Amino acid sequence: MTSNITPRIEINLQKIRHNAKVLKKLYGEKGIQITGVVKGVSANLEVARTLVEAGITSLADSKIANIKKMKTSGLKAKFMLLRTPALSEVKQVVEFADISMNTELEIIQALSAEAIRQNKIHSIIIMVEMGDLREGILKEDAPSFIREVLKLPGIQLAGIGTNFACFGGVIPTEKKMQEFSDFVSEIQQEFHIKLPIVSGGNSANYTWLMKTNDIGLVNNIRIGESILLGRDPASGKIIPGLYPDAFCFFAEIIESKLKPSVSSGIRGRNAFGESVSFEDRGLIRRAIAGVGRQDVWVPGLTPLLPVEILGASSDHIILNTKHIPMKPGDEVAFSLNYGALLSIMTSPYAHKKYLHQSSEKCDSLKKTSA
Ligand SMILES: Cc1ncc(COP(=O)(O)O)c(C=O)c1O
C-alpha cells in the first residue's frame, strides 16, 4: 500500500534551481538576461521562488491570475504578462503586471486609459511576427503602429520581442535572428529611441545561442521548458548539464485484472467522440490508473516501467502491464513532456510534493511491487 497521495507530481526544486542557474550563466555570458517563464507550472510559488533564488529577476506567465498570485505573494521580481491582454483584463494587467506583451493598438489604448486611471506607467513589449505565425505585428506595419504607441500617455514602450517554434515550429536560425536585430535597429533609428528590452525568443533559441558569434541587439530571452525540463524544445534534446527529470508523476492502480485485449460488442464512438480499434493480443494484464484526461495530457506521459498506455478516459488511464503484475495501491511513475507538465500543474486534483535534494530520484521500481 502507498502512504503518498495520488495523483501526485514530485517536484525537485534543487534540480530546477540548478537548471535555472546554469541557463542564467550560459545566456548571461553572451550578454542575454533570461526571463523565467512559469506558465508550465501554473506559476507554482515554490518553483517561482526557486527561480528567484537562482538569481532570475524577471518572471513571466500568460495568465493574469498567475501574475497576480506571484505579485501578491511578495516574490521579489518583475512580472511580465506573456500574452497580449484581453480587453476585459486591462484593469488587472495594469494593477499587477510590470510589463505586458502587445500586438493590438486598441488594447494598448485601453491599457493607456487604465494606466492614467491608476496613476501608473504601464510598460509594454511589442511583439513582431518573424514567421512562426502566432502573435505579432507584421514588420511592414511596425512604423505606423509604433508611431501611434509613442503618442499614448501612461504607456512606456520598453521593448520589442518575437517568438519562435510555438505555433509554426519555425526555428530561430542565425538568419532569422539577424533579421530581427536589423529590424529593431531600423526602428530605433527611425524613432531615435533606445529600447531597453529586445526579447528574442524562448527555449528554442538554445541552438542559436550556442552557435552564434553575434547576438545582435537581443538582450533578453524568455525561458520556460529548458529550465523546467532541461530540454531544447526545437531539437527535443536534453541540454548538456541540465536535469531533464525535475518532475515525476505518480498515479495509483485502482483495478488490475487479466482481461481480453479486444472489446466485445458493437462498437460506436467513445466518450471523447473517437473511434478506437484494438489489436488482438489475447488476454493481457490490464491495470487502471486512477487519473485521466481531466487532469493530464496523457500522450505526454511516458511510464518509467516497461508498461504500455493503451488509452485513457476522463478519470482512467488503461495500462497493459505486460509481465509486471500490479495490484490496487501500487504506484506507476511517469516522466512528462511540457504538455503533460502544463496540464498536471494546472489540475487542482494533482497533489504536489516537493523534493529538496538533487540526489532524490523518481524511482518507480521502489514504488511498485514486482
Ligand atoms: C511568448 C512566449 N515566450 C516564451 C515562452 C516560453 O517558451 P519555452 O517554454 O519554450 O521556453 C512562451 C511559452 O510558454 C511564450 O508563449
The ligand as an SDF file (V2000), in Angstrom:
LIG
                    3D

 16 16  0  0  0  0  0  0  0  0999 V2000
    5.5520   34.4170  -25.7780 C   0  0  0  0  0  0  0  0  0  0  0  0
    6.2370   33.2810  -25.1220 C   0  0  0  0  0  0  0  0  0  0  0  0
    7.5230   33.4190  -24.7710 N   0  0  0  0  0  0  0  0  0  0  0  0
    8.2010   32.4360  -24.1690 C   0  0  0  0  0  0  0  0  0  0  0  0
    7.6000   31.2360  -23.8740 C   0  0  0  0  0  0  0  0  0  0  0  0
    8.4190   30.1630  -23.2050 C   0  0  0  0  0  0  0  0  0  0  0  0
    8.6250   29.1160  -24.0750 O   0  0  0  0  0  0  0  0  0  0  0  0
    9.5520   27.8720  -23.6380 P   0  0  0  0  0  0  0  0  0  0  0  0
    8.8370   27.1840  -22.5530 O   0  0  0  0  0  0  0  0  0  0  0  0
    9.6750   27.0560  -24.8720 O   0  0  0  0  0  0  0  0  0  0  0  0
   10.8330   28.4470  -23.2020 O   0  0  0  0  0  0  0  0  0  0  0  0
    6.2630   31.0320  -24.2380 C   0  0  0  0  0  0  0  0  0  0  0  0
    5.5790   29.7650  -23.9570 C   0  0  0  0  0  0  0  0  0  0  0  0
    5.3680   29.3920  -22.8660 O   0  0  0  0  0  0  0  0  0  0  0  0
    5.5690   32.0840  -24.8630 C   0  0  0  0  0  0  0  0  0  0  0  0
    4.2790   31.9520  -25.2000 O   0  0  0  0  0  0  0  0  0  0  0  0
  1  2  1  0
  2  3  1  0
  2 15  2  0
  3  4  2  0
  4  5  1  0
  5  6  1  0
  5 12  2  0
  6  7  1  0
  7  8  1  0
  8  9  2  0
  8 10  1  0
  8 11  1  0
 12 13  1  0
 12 15  1  0
 13 14  2  0
 15 16  1  0
M  END
$$$$
